[in-house]
């Protein structure tokens, strides 16, 4: 019994490490994008020049699609907003013009008062951006002027939970070339995440009512919280 317990602790801590590394990588991606010279220049141009607005937006959208989203298959979409939450460019042109100011994640971003080189990760929620009404999380980083004195807006990346499910199932390690991963796991082995409200946010083989709908309550979870 003690051996099983210790083995499960090791597995849980390994999964935690993989997950934190993935989230840190996502934050690094957003910070890297926010410091892109073209993204900064397009943002400044759109916010300050009405004459070339439409042409700049199209070029900006194309840059986000061809040079940013294309480098990472976990990215479902990218948009850039001004400081008030209005989307000024996106990988899907239909997103341009939408107002995010009333969304909880944007209020959190504003409250975080992000400085240059920092990023914000949202809770998991159902997003209707980019035509994907699926559970996702957002990573955002501020865009600053070249002298870093003026905050211009935010770049926001929508990331699929598929990658996190792959990490927890062991599928990701096999995808990267490891000889271990899914193979060798017992069929009863299950690893999943819940949020602070005990709602399931990644797939489970035992809980089937759906992500962000299935509430998981058990003495184990109560023990973790206490």
N, C-alpha and C positions, 0 to 999 in steps of 0.2 A: 504493500500500500504506500509506504513512504517512498519507495523507488519510483512508482508511477507518478506520485505527486511531484517529485523532484524533476522527473523527465518532462512533465507538462509545464513546469515553471520555466525550464530551459527553452522549450519550444515557444512558449508565449513571449519570452524576452527576445528571442531571435526574431520572431515575427514583428515585435515592436520596433526592433532596430531597423529591419527592412522598411517598415512603414515610415518611420521618422526620416530615414535617408531619402525615401521617395518624396516626402513632403518638403524636405529641405531643398531637394533638387528642383521641385516646382517653384519654390520661392526664388531660388537662384535664377531660374528661367525668366520669371517676371521681372526681376531686377535687371537682368541682362537686356531684356527687350526695352525696358524703360530708359536705358542709357544709349540706345541706338540713335545715332545722329539724325537719320532720316525721320524717325518717329518724332523726335524732338522738333525738327524743322517743320515737318508737316503740321504738327500740333500748333506751333506758333503761327504758322501761315494761315491756317484755318481760323484761328481765334482772333487774328488781327487784320486780315485782308478779306473783305467781302467780294472784291472784284474777281478773284480767281478761286472762289470758294468751291464751286462744283468740280472744276478740274482737279483741284488739290485733293478733294475727298476721294475721287475715283483712283487717283494715283496712290493715295494713302491706303485705301482698301486693297488695291492690288499688291502693295508692299507687304501688308499683313498676311495675305493669303500665300503669296509666292515665296516670301523670304522668312516668314516667322512660323505660321501654322504648319507649313510643309516639313519643318525640321523635327516635329514631335507628334507622333500619331496619337498620343493621349489627349491632345488639345482638340476639343470639340469646336471651339471658336474663340475669337479675340475681338475685343472692342476697346476703343479709347473714348473717354468722356472728359468733359471739362470739369471744373471744380464744383459745379452745381449739379452734376449728374447727367447732363445731356450728352448722349452719344454722338460723337463727331466723325467717327470712322469705325469700320468693322469688317470682318471677313465675310459677312453677309450684308449686302447693302440695305436690306430691309430693316436692319437694326438701327441705322443712322437716323437720328432725330428723336429716338425714344428717351424718355425722362426716367432716370433711375433714382431720383432724389428721395422718393418715399420708400424705397426698398430697404429692408432691414440691413442687408450686407453693406449698402452704401452709407447708411447712417453709422455703421460700425467703422467703416473706413474713415469717415470724417472724424469720428470720435478718437480714432487711433492717432490722428495727427502725424501721419507717416513722414519721416525725414528721408533724405536722399540715401539710396542704398538699402532701404528696408522694404518689407512686403507684408501683406495681410493675407491670411487664409480664412475663408468663410466656413461656417458649419455646412454640413451636407443638406441640400434642399432640392426641391423640384423646380427646375428652371425651364422657362418656355422660350429662352433665347435660342436662336439657330435651329428652330424647328425640332428640338429634342426635349420633349416633356419627361425627362428622366432625372433621377437623382444625380446631382453633380456637386462639385465644390468649386469655388472661385478663388483665384490667387490674383492679388492686385498690388501694383507698385506705383508710386508717384512719378510723374514726369516733370523734370525741372529744366529751367533755362540752362544754357551752357555754363554760365557762371555760378549755377546752383543757388542763386539768390531768390528766384521766383518759381513757385510751384505752378505748373501750367494745367495739369490734369492728372488722369490716372489711366494706366493700361490694365485691363482686366482679362484674365485668361480663364476660360471655362474648361474644366478637366473632368473627363469621364471617370466614373468609379470602376470601370472595367479593369483598369490597371491595378487598383487596390485589391479587387477580387482575385486577380491573378497572383498577386503577392501572397495573400493569405491562403490560397489553395495550393501553392507550390508550383503552379503552372508557369509563373514568371521565371523561376530559376531554370526550368527546363527550356524555356524559350530562349534564354541567354546561353544555353549550351551545357548546363550542368547535367550530370548523369543521375542526380537525385532530384526529387521534387515531388510530383504527384505520385510517381511510381514508388511502391513500398509503403504508402500510407494505408492505414486500416480504413475500411469503408465507413466506419463509425466515427472517424476523426473529423472534427468540425471546428473551424476557426472563423469568428465573425466579430464585427464591431457594433457597439451600440453607442448612441449619443447620450448626453447628460439627462435626457428625458426617458431613457431606457428604450428608445425606438431603434429598431434594427436598421443599420445603414449600409451593411454589406450582406451578400447572400449567405444563407445558412441552409444546410440540408434538412434541418428539423423544423425551422420556422418558415411557414409558407404563405403568410398573409400579405407579404409585400414589404418592400423597403419603405421606411418612414411611416408605415402603418402598423406593423407588428410590434407590440410592446413586450419586451422580455423581462420577466420578473422571476427572480430566484434568490435563494438564500446566499448563493455564491456572489451574485451581484451586490446584494446588500452588504456582504462582508467586505467586498472590494471598496465600496463607498465609505465604509466606516473605518 
